[in-house]
Amino acid sequence: MPDLIDGSENVTVHGIFNWILLLVIFSIITVIGNNLGYKHPMADSLVGMGILSVITLAGVWLERYLPFNISSILYISVFGILLAFPGMPTSEFVLYYVSKVELLSIVTVFLAYVGIGMGKSWDEFKALGWRAIVITVLVIASTYYGAAIVAHIVLVLTGVPAV
């Protein structure tokens, strides 16, 4: 299986399809974690992740399409700020739905993807066997709950009432 993100500078239909596939998988996993961990409605979280995914796809596309040597994160940030800027017609919609997606849900899935990606290949990952899958699930769950515990402690220490 070829890499989902080939890193080439050329924008191809295949490359865009791979980014869309990656963002759909990422969004679904994030929405499930967001619902389980934070009890946000799945439909609202899915719309929020759709907005974030479209902004991400636009930023990646602009990085590769425009002749400037500017990172996609800058395009993504500017595009997101413009869509959520007070007074913009999209502001209320974007802010409402994106606020239904918790940062820890996104980061957990991202870190899991990075960890798996370090193996450079799904074939190598599959060759590790079922034990690697169990360890991966435990690492993801531990990261998620560990971050939630640290966040809770910091909030309590700063005077935010515990829920």
GROMACS elastic network, one bead per residue, 0.5 to 0.9 nm:
[ bonds ]
;  ai    aj funct       b0    kb
    1     4     6  0.85057   500
    1   121     6  0.81079   500
    1   122     6  0.77043   500
    1   123     6  0.82004   500
    2     5     6  0.85484   500
    2     6     6  0.80602   500
    2   121     6  0.85676   500
    3     6     6  0.56803   500
    3    18     6  0.86484   500
    3   120     6  0.82937   500
    3   121     6  0.77313   500
    4    15     6  0.77345   500
    4    18     6  0.52723   500
    4    19     6  0.69058   500
    4    21     6  0.82719   500
    4    22     6  0.70299   500
    5     8     6  0.82670   500
    5    15     6  0.71178   500
    5    18     6  0.67558   500
    5    19     6  0.68059   500
    5    22     6  0.85457   500
    6     9     6  0.89477   500
    6    15     6  0.74856   500
    7    10     6  0.86755   500
    8    11     6  0.77982   500
    8    15     6  0.87444   500
    8    64     6  0.83949   500
    9    63     6  0.85852   500
    9    64     6  0.54044   500
    9    65     6  0.80443   500
   10    15     6  0.83059   500
   10    64     6  0.66336   500
   10    65     6  0.78125   500
   11    14     6  0.83384   500
   11    15     6  0.63022   500
   11    16     6  0.69806   500
   11    61     6  0.71639   500
   11    64     6  0.65103   500
   11    65     6  0.69711   500
   12    16     6  0.61928   500
   12    17     6  0.84371   500
   13    16     6  0.51738   500
   13    17     6  0.60321   500
   13    18     6  0.85722   500
   14    17     6  0.50241   500
   14    18     6  0.61760   500
   14    19     6  0.87271   500
   15    18     6  0.50915   500
   15    19     6  0.63394   500
   15    20     6  0.86945   500
   16    19     6  0.50687   500
   16    20     6  0.61624   500
   16    21     6  0.85553   500
   16    57     6  0.81321   500
   16    61     6  0.80592   500
   17    20     6  0.50546   500
   17    21     6  0.60713   500
   17    22     6  0.85294   500
   18    21     6  0.50328   500
   18    22     6  0.60773   500
   18    23     6  0.85419   500
   19    22     6  0.50617   500
   19    23     6  0.60737   500
   19    24     6  0.85365   500
   19    57     6  0.71509   500
   19    60     6  0.89089   500
   20    23     6  0.50899   500
   20    24     6  0.60543   500
   20    25     6  0.86133   500
   20    53     6  0.81635   500
   20    54     6  0.88913   500
   20    57     6  0.74651   500
   21    24     6  0.51543   500
   21    25     6  0.62514   500
   21    26     6  0.84950   500
   22    25     6  0.52885   500
   22    26     6  0.60189   500
   22    27     6  0.84721   500
   23    27     6  0.58509   500
   23    28     6  0.85111   500
   23    49     6  0.88348   500
   23    50     6  0.86537   500
   23    53     6  0.60269   500
   23    54     6  0.88418   500
   23    56     6  0.86261   500
   23    57     6  0.83228   500
   24    27     6  0.50440   500
   24    28     6  0.61584   500
   24    29     6  0.86689   500
   24    49     6  0.88452   500
   24    50     6  0.82550   500
   24    53     6  0.79214   500
   25    28     6  0.52829   500
   25    29     6  0.63201   500
   25    30     6  0.85553   500
   26    29     6  0.54102   500
   26    30     6  0.61004   500
   26    31     6  0.86167   500
   26    49     6  0.88960   500
   26   106     6  0.83212   500
   26   109     6  0.68409   500
   26   110     6  0.77977   500
   26   113     6  0.86138   500
   27    30     6  0.50388   500
   27    31     6  0.59842   500
   27    32     6  0.85680   500
   27    45     6  0.88756   500
   27    46     6  0.70460   500
   27    49     6  0.56383   500
   27    50     6  0.73258   500
   27    52     6  0.89865   500
   27    53     6  0.76536   500
   27   106     6  0.83720   500
   27   109     6  0.89609   500
   28    31     6  0.51508   500
   28    32     6  0.62627   500
   28    33     6  0.86938   500
   28    46     6  0.73823   500
   28    49     6  0.83992   500
   29    32     6  0.52172   500
   29    33     6  0.62761   500
   29    34     6  0.84968   500
   29   105     6  0.87219   500
   29   106     6  0.88546   500
   29   109     6  0.69903   500
   30    33     6  0.51184   500
   30    34     6  0.58871   500
   30    35     6  0.85122   500
   30    45     6  0.85128   500
   30    46     6  0.86969   500
   30    49     6  0.79913   500
   30   101     6  0.81945   500
   30   102     6  0.89269   500
   30   105     6  0.55306   500
   30   106     6  0.57010   500
   30   107     6  0.88183   500
   30   108     6  0.81357   500
   30   109     6  0.63087   500
   31    35     6  0.60733   500
   31    36     6  0.85503   500
   31    40     6  0.86176   500
   31    41     6  0.87741   500
   31    42     6  0.60845   500
   31    43     6  0.85764   500
   31    45     6  0.56755   500
   31    46     6  0.59840   500
   31    49     6  0.74831   500
   31   101     6  0.75230   500
   31   105     6  0.77664   500
   31   106     6  0.87051   500
   32    35     6  0.51825   500
   32    36     6  0.61665   500
   32    37     6  0.84549   500
   32    42     6  0.71651   500
   32    45     6  0.88564   500
   32   105     6  0.87966   500
   33    36     6  0.50881   500
   33    37     6  0.57403   500
   33    38     6  0.79066   500
   33   105     6  0.58536   500
   33   106     6  0.86194   500
   33   108     6  0.87845   500
   33   109     6  0.86026   500
   34    37     6  0.53079   500
   34    38     6  0.54170   500
   34    39     6  0.67078   500
   34    40     6  0.63283   500
   34    41     6  0.84917   500
   34    42     6  0.78143   500
   34    45     6  0.73195   500
   34   100     6  0.83738   500
   34   101     6  0.65168   500
   34   102     6  0.65029   500
   34   104     6  0.84439   500
   34   105     6  0.55197   500
   34   106     6  0.83480   500
   35    38     6  0.55382   500
   35    41     6  0.62245   500
   35    42     6  0.59714   500
   35    45     6  0.78930   500
   36    39     6  0.57280   500
   36    40     6  0.80694   500
   37    40     6  0.83121   500
   37   105     6  0.79446   500
   37   144     6  0.89979   500
   38   101     6  0.89166   500
   38   102     6  0.76486   500
   38   105     6  0.88202   500
   39    42     6  0.84280   500
   40    43     6  0.86213   500
   40    44     6  0.73188   500
   40    45     6  0.66704   500
   40   100     6  0.62157   500
   40   101     6  0.77016   500
   40   102     6  0.89046   500
   41    44     6  0.54958   500
   41    45     6  0.62631   500
   41    46     6  0.85815   500
   41   100     6  0.79315   500
   42    45     6  0.50518   500
   42    46     6  0.58819   500
   42    47     6  0.85807   500
   43    46     6  0.50759   500
   43    47     6  0.63252   500
   43    48     6  0.86629   500
   44    47     6  0.52156   500
   44    48     6  0.62321   500
   44    49     6  0.86710   500
   44    96     6  0.87155   500
   44    97     6  0.58635   500
   44    98     6  0.83977   500
   44   100     6  0.63038   500
   44   101     6  0.82945   500
   45    49     6  0.60694   500
   45    50     6  0.84161   500
   45    97     6  0.66445   500
   45    98     6  0.73311   500
   45    99     6  0.84178   500
   45   100     6  0.52774   500
   45   101     6  0.54174   500
   45   102     6  0.88494   500
   46    49     6  0.50650   500
   46    50     6  0.60018   500
   46    51     6  0.86206   500
   46    97     6  0.84641   500
   46   100     6  0.88390   500
   46   101     6  0.83776   500
   47    51     6  0.62736   500
   47    52     6  0.87035   500
   47    97     6  0.62200   500
   47    98     6  0.77748   500
   47   100     6  0.88690   500
   48    51     6  0.51629   500
   48    52     6  0.63231   500
   48    53     6  0.85605   500
   48    94     6  0.74168   500
   48    95     6  0.86724   500
   48    96     6  0.81138   500
   48    99     6  0.74012   500
   48   100     6  0.65164   500
   48   101     6  0.62776   500
   49    53     6  0.58762   500
   49    54     6  0.84877   500
   49    97     6  0.82291   500
   49    98     6  0.69841   500
   49   100     6  0.89231   500
   49   101     6  0.70179   500
   50    54     6  0.61209   500
   50    55     6  0.85709   500
   51    54     6  0.52572   500
   51    55     6  0.62602   500
   51    56     6  0.86021   500
   51    94     6  0.72180   500
   51    97     6  0.80869   500
   51    98     6  0.72696   500
   52    55     6  0.51482   500
   52    56     6  0.60997   500
   52    57     6  0.85927   500
   52    80     6  0.80869   500
   52    98     6  0.73693   500
   53    57     6  0.60111   500
   53    58     6  0.84835   500
   54    57     6  0.50491   500
   54    58     6  0.60722   500
   54    59     6  0.85530   500
   55    58     6  0.51486   500
   55    59     6  0.62018   500
   55    60     6  0.87199   500
   55    75     6  0.87283   500
   55    76     6  0.59218   500
   55    77     6  0.86049   500
   55    79     6  0.66632   500
   55    80     6  0.65108   500
   56    59     6  0.50994   500
   56    60     6  0.61942   500
   56    61     6  0.84955   500
   56    72     6  0.81572   500
   56    73     6  0.82839   500
   56    75     6  0.85633   500
   56    76     6  0.57075   500
   56    77     6  0.89876   500
   56    80     6  0.89269   500
   57    60     6  0.52067   500
   57    61     6  0.60325   500
   57    62     6  0.85131   500
   57    76     6  0.83814   500
   58    61     6  0.50864   500
   58    62     6  0.60308   500
   58    63     6  0.85807   500
   58    72     6  0.87484   500
   58    75     6  0.79321   500
   58    76     6  0.72149   500
   58    79     6  0.83400   500
   59    62     6  0.51009   500
   59    63     6  0.61544   500
   59    64     6  0.87649   500
   59    71     6  0.86061   500
   59    72     6  0.50290   500
   59    73     6  0.68893   500
   59    74     6  0.77430   500
   59    77     6  0.83239   500
   59    79     6  0.76231   500
   60    63     6  0.51583   500
   60    64     6  0.64923   500
   60    65     6  0.85952   500
   60    71     6  0.84042   500
   60    72     6  0.51394   500
   60    73     6  0.80207   500
   60    75     6  0.78367   500
   60    76     6  0.77402   500
   61    64     6  0.53573   500
   61    65     6  0.59210   500
   61    66     6  0.83926   500
   61    72     6  0.80217   500
   62    66     6  0.56010   500
   62    72     6  0.70957   500
   62    75     6  0.71069   500
   63    66     6  0.58997   500
   63    67     6  0.80774   500
   63    68     6  0.76571   500
   63    69     6  0.76661   500
   63    70     6  0.63762   500
   63    71     6  0.61547   500
   63    72     6  0.50162   500
   63    73     6  0.87536   500
   63    74     6  0.89714   500
   63    75     6  0.73164   500
   64    67     6  0.76681   500
   64    68     6  0.88282   500
   64    72     6  0.82714   500
   65    68     6  0.87508   500
   66    69     6  0.82355   500
   66    70     6  0.87178   500
   67    70     6  0.87360   500
   68    71     6  0.89820   500
   70    73     6  0.84158   500
   70    74     6  0.70499   500
   70    75     6  0.79547   500
   71    74     6  0.57220   500
   71    75     6  0.71556   500
   72    75     6  0.51132   500
   72    76     6  0.60743   500
   72    77     6  0.85160   500
   73    77     6  0.59911   500
   73    78     6  0.85444   500
   74    77     6  0.51259   500
   74    78     6  0.61277   500
   74    79     6  0.84359   500
   75    78     6  0.52595   500
   75    79     6  0.59506   500
   75    80     6  0.84107   500
   76    79     6  0.52083   500
   76    80     6  0.60009   500
   76    81     6  0.85136   500
   77    80     6  0.51603   500
   77    81     6  0.60587   500
   77    82     6  0.85488   500
   78    81     6  0.51041   500
   78    82     6  0.60886   500
   78    83     6  0.86224   500
   79    82     6  0.51902   500
   79    83     6  0.62639   500
   79    84     6  0.87247   500
   80    83     6  0.51997   500
   80    84     6  0.62126   500
   80    85     6  0.83865   500
   80    94     6  0.88762   500
   81    84     6  0.51953   500
   81    85     6  0.56434   500
   82    85     6  0.51600   500
   82    86     6  0.87574   500
   82    88     6  0.75279   500
   82    90     6  0.88608   500
   82    91     6  0.83835   500
   83    86     6  0.87179   500
   83    88     6  0.66770   500
   83    89     6  0.81156   500
   83    90     6  0.56570   500
   83    91     6  0.57873   500
   83    94     6  0.68923   500
   83    95     6  0.88094   500
   84    87     6  0.85684   500
   84    88     6  0.69409   500
   84    89     6  0.87943   500
   84    90     6  0.65209   500
   84    92     6  0.72937   500
   84    93     6  0.83528   500
   84    94     6  0.59526   500
   84    95     6  0.61117   500
   85    88     6  0.57382   500
   85    89     6  0.89433   500
   85    90     6  0.82494   500
   85    91     6  0.57963   500
   86    89     6  0.84058   500
   86    90     6  0.88565   500
   86    91     6  0.59022   500
   86    92     6  0.80660   500
   87    90     6  0.83832   500
   87    91     6  0.68200   500
   87    92     6  0.89050   500
   88    91     6  0.52513   500
   88    92     6  0.82850   500
   89    92     6  0.73840   500
   89    93     6  0.82678   500
   90    93     6  0.55465   500
   90    94     6  0.59786   500
   90    95     6  0.84296   500
   91    94     6  0.53193   500
   91    95     6  0.59311   500
   91    96     6  0.83816   500
   92    95     6  0.52494   500
   92    96     6  0.59287   500
   92    97     6  0.86146   500
   93    96     6  0.53331   500
   93    97     6  0.63510   500
   93    98     6  0.84599   500
   94    97     6  0.55482   500
   94    98     6  0.58438   500
   94    99     6  0.82122   500
   95    98     6  0.53349   500
   95    99     6  0.58136   500
   95   100     6  0.87089   500
   96    99     6  0.54223   500
   96   100     6  0.68928   500
   97   100     6  0.52786   500
   97   101     6  0.74100   500
   98   101     6  0.55042   500
   98   102     6  0.83805   500
   99   102     6  0.70511   500
  101   104     6  0.87642   500
  101   105     6  0.72945   500
  101   106     6  0.77472   500
  102   105     6  0.54621   500
  102   106     6  0.68221   500
  102   107     6  0.89923   500
  103   106     6  0.52169   500
  103   107     6  0.61548   500
  103   108     6  0.85838   500
  104   107     6  0.50303   500
  104   108     6  0.59530   500
  104   109     6  0.86374   500
  104   144     6  0.70041   500
  104   147     6  0.74952   500
  104   148     6  0.77573   500
  105   108     6  0.54013   500
  105   109     6  0.65970   500
  105   110     6  0.87493   500
  105   144     6  0.76498   500
  106   109     6  0.54847   500
  106   110     6  0.61659   500
  106   111     6  0.86944   500
  107   111     6  0.59893   500
  107   112     6  0.84624   500
  107   144     6  0.86190   500
  108   111     6  0.52844   500
  108   112     6  0.62337   500
  108   113     6  0.86915   500
  108   140     6  0.65416   500
  108   141     6  0.84456   500
  108   143     6  0.68687   500
  108   144     6  0.59640   500
  109   112     6  0.50812   500
  109   113     6  0.62046   500
  109   114     6  0.86614   500
  109   140     6  0.77861   500
  110   113     6  0.51001   500
  110   114     6  0.62067   500
  110   115     6  0.86004   500
  111   114     6  0.50007   500
  111   115     6  0.60639   500
  111   116     6  0.85753   500
  111   140     6  0.80623   500
  111   143     6  0.88855   500
  112   115     6  0.50645   500
  112   116     6  0.62088   500
  112   117     6  0.84196   500
  112   136     6  0.77216   500
  112   137     6  0.89070   500
  112   139     6  0.82515   500
  112   140     6  0.63027   500
  113   116     6  0.51641   500
  113   117     6  0.58613   500
  113   118     6  0.85598   500
  114   118     6  0.61733   500
  115   118     6  0.53287   500
  115   119     6  0.73840   500
  115   136     6  0.86803   500
  116   119     6  0.56545   500
  116   120     6  0.76412   500
  116   121     6  0.81655   500
  116   122     6  0.79140   500
  116   125     6  0.73422   500
  116   136     6  0.84702   500
  117   120     6  0.52606   500
  117   121     6  0.69442   500
  117   122     6  0.81462   500
  118   121     6  0.80609   500
  119   122     6  0.74085   500
  119   124     6  0.65621   500
  119   125     6  0.64179   500
  120   123     6  0.88017   500
  120   124     6  0.75572   500
  120   125     6  0.84623   500
  121   124     6  0.52932   500
  121   125     6  0.64167   500
  121   126     6  0.87118   500
  122   126     6  0.59790   500
  122   127     6  0.84267   500
  123   126     6  0.50675   500
  123   127     6  0.60868   500
  123   128     6  0.88424   500
  124   127     6  0.50353   500
  124   128     6  0.66837   500
  125   128     6  0.54423   500
  125   129     6  0.75466   500
  125   132     6  0.76245   500
  125   133     6  0.86454   500
  126   129     6  0.56095   500
  126   130     6  0.79322   500
  126   132     6  0.82104   500
  126   133     6  0.85407   500
  127   130     6  0.88595   500
  128   131     6  0.71747   500
  128   132     6  0.57646   500
  128   133     6  0.83533   500
  129   132     6  0.57706   500
  129   133     6  0.71180   500
  130   133     6  0.51265   500
  130   134     6  0.64422   500
  130   135     6  0.87341   500
  131   134     6  0.51219   500
  131   135     6  0.61788   500
  131   136     6  0.85312   500
  132   135     6  0.50112   500
  132   136     6  0.59751   500
  132   137     6  0.85828   500
  133   137     6  0.61992   500
  133   138     6  0.85809   500
  134   137     6  0.52287   500
  134   138     6  0.62141   500
  134   139     6  0.86189   500
  135   138     6  0.50467   500
  135   139     6  0.60558   500
  135   140     6  0.85809   500
  136   139     6  0.50714   500
  136   140     6  0.61453   500
  136   141     6  0.85616   500
  137   140     6  0.51493   500
  137   141     6  0.61042   500
  137   142     6  0.84460   500
  138   141     6  0.51137   500
  138   142     6  0.58837   500
  138   143     6  0.83846   500
  139   142     6  0.50528   500
  139   143     6  0.59510   500
  139   144     6  0.84503   500
  140   143     6  0.51751   500
  140   144     6  0.61443   500
  140   145     6  0.86421   500
  141   144     6  0.51075   500
  141   145     6  0.60787   500
  141   146     6  0.82377   500
  142   145     6  0.52154   500
  142   146     6  0.56082   500
  142   147     6  0.82231   500
  143   146     6  0.50837   500
  143   147     6  0.59625   500
  143   148     6  0.84424   500
  144   147     6  0.53516   500
  144   148     6  0.62290   500
  144   149     6  0.87437   500
  145   149     6  0.60953   500
  145   150     6  0.86173   500
  146   149     6  0.51391   500
  146   150     6  0.62525   500
  146   151     6  0.85544   500
  147   150     6  0.51506   500
  147   151     6  0.60414   500
  147   152     6  0.84947   500
  148   151     6  0.50619   500
  148   152     6  0.60464   500
  148   153     6  0.86251   500
  149   152     6  0.50444   500
  149   153     6  0.61935   500
  149   154     6  0.86355   500
  150   153     6  0.51470   500
  150   154     6  0.62025   500
  150   155     6  0.85880   500
  151   154     6  0.51602   500
  151   155     6  0.60978   500
  151   156     6  0.85948   500
  152   155     6  0.50934   500
  152   156     6  0.61336   500
  152   157     6  0.85558   500
  152   162     6  0.76611   500
  153   156     6  0.51529   500
  153   157     6  0.60950   500
  153   158     6  0.85959   500
  154   157     6  0.50617   500
  154   158     6  0.61380   500
  154   159     6  0.86906   500
  154   160     6  0.87406   500
  155   158     6  0.51497   500
  155   159     6  0.63441   500
  155   160     6  0.51944   500
  155   161     6  0.75892   500
  155   162     6  0.77862   500
  156   159     6  0.51897   500
  156   160     6  0.53554   500
  156   161     6  0.63400   500
  156   162     6  0.64587   500
  157   160     6  0.75205   500
  159   162     6  0.88089   500
